[in-house]
Amino acid sequence: MQASCKQTRARLPVYPPDMTTYRIVQIGSLRTGWAIEVDGTITRSGQSVAALGAYLDAKLAGANEFDADDIAKAIEMRPPPTYEERKAVFSPSGRPEPSRDPFKKS
């Protein structure tokens, strides 16, 4: 008996023509950079996905270009949260508590 394999193709979502789509995508030959893509066109790029996300969030909330840029720079310059800061919002809900060094290779 031979099993039949049905090939499926992933379909991209269909958006209304007047709807603008925003995406944060990886760029570069080694996929080490990030970019904001608006309707398929890259409009801004950088090394920090958090800074790009903050920039996009500010723009979508109504900030002008200069204010959104300042917000993104402030986020990019901010140090990562300490263990104590992450522990302050932790609640024992069945998940493990935060790691002391989240970027350490296990």
C-alpha positions as CSV (number, residue, x, y, z in Angstrom):
1,M,0.0,0.0,0.0
2,Q,1.4,3.4,-1.0
3,A,0.7,6.4,1.1
4,S,-0.3,9.5,-0.8
5,C,1.5,12.7,0.1
6,K,-0.3,15.9,-0.5
7,Q,1.9,18.8,-1.0
8,T,0.8,22.0,0.7
9,R,1.9,25.5,0.0
10,A,2.0,28.2,2.6
11,R,-0.2,31.1,1.7
12,L,0.7,34.6,2.5
13,P,-2.1,36.5,4.2
14,V,-4.1,38.8,2.0
15,Y,-4.5,42.3,3.3
16,P,-6.9,45.0,2.1
17,P,-5.1,47.2,-0.4
18,D,-5.3,50.3,1.8
19,M,-3.8,48.6,4.8
20,T,-0.1,49.2,5.5
21,T,1.9,46.3,6.8
22,Y,4.9,46.6,9.1
23,R,7.4,43.8,9.8
24,I,10.7,43.6,11.6
25,V,12.9,41.2,9.6
26,Q,16.5,39.9,9.8
27,I,18.9,41.2,7.2
28,G,22.5,40.7,6.1
29,S,24.3,37.7,4.7
30,L,24.8,36.3,8.3
31,R,21.4,37.4,9.4
32,T,22.9,39.6,12.2
33,G,21.1,42.8,11.4
34,W,17.5,43.9,11.7
35,A,15.3,46.1,9.6
36,I,11.8,47.6,9.6
37,E,9.9,46.7,6.4
38,V,6.9,48.8,5.4
39,D,4.8,47.2,2.6
40,G,7.8,45.2,1.4
41,T,10.3,48.2,1.4
42,I,13.1,48.4,4.1
43,T,12.8,51.8,5.7
44,R,15.2,51.6,8.7
45,S,17.9,49.1,9.8
46,G,20.0,48.5,12.9
47,Q,21.7,46.0,15.1
48,S,19.2,46.0,18.0
49,V,15.8,44.6,17.4
50,A,14.6,46.2,20.7
51,A,15.6,49.7,19.4
52,L,13.8,49.1,16.1
53,G,10.7,47.8,17.9
54,A,10.7,50.9,20.1
55,Y,11.1,53.2,17.1
56,L,8.3,51.5,15.3
57,D,6.1,51.5,18.3
58,A,6.7,55.3,18.8
59,K,5.9,56.0,15.1
60,L,2.7,54.0,15.2
61,A,1.7,55.8,18.4
62,G,2.0,59.1,16.6
63,A,5.5,60.4,17.5
64,N,7.3,62.4,14.8
65,E,10.6,61.1,13.2
66,F,12.9,62.9,15.6
67,D,11.1,61.8,18.8
68,A,10.9,58.2,17.6
69,D,14.6,58.3,16.9
70,D,15.4,59.6,20.4
71,I,13.2,56.9,22.0
72,A,15.0,54.2,19.9
73,K,18.5,55.6,20.9
74,A,17.5,55.7,24.6
75,I,16.3,52.0,24.4
76,E,19.5,51.0,22.6
77,M,21.7,52.7,25.2
78,R,19.8,51.1,28.2
79,P,21.7,48.2,29.8
80,P,20.0,44.9,30.0
81,P,17.9,44.4,33.1
82,T,19.7,43.0,36.1
83,Y,18.8,39.8,37.9
84,E,17.1,41.8,40.7
85,E,15.0,43.7,38.2
86,R,13.8,40.6,36.5
87,K,13.2,38.8,39.8
88,A,11.0,41.8,41.0
89,V,8.4,40.9,38.4
90,F,8.7,37.2,38.8
91,S,5.7,35.2,40.2
92,P,5.9,31.5,40.9
93,S,3.4,30.3,38.4
94,G,5.0,27.0,37.6
95,R,7.7,28.4,35.4
96,P,11.4,28.5,36.5
97,E,12.7,31.7,38.1
98,P,14.9,34.0,36.0
99,S,18.4,32.9,35.2
100,R,21.2,34.9,36.8
101,D,23.0,35.1,33.4
102,P,20.4,34.8,30.6
103,F,22.9,35.1,27.8
104,K,25.3,32.4,29.1
105,K,25.7,29.5,26.7
106,S,24.5,26.3,28.5
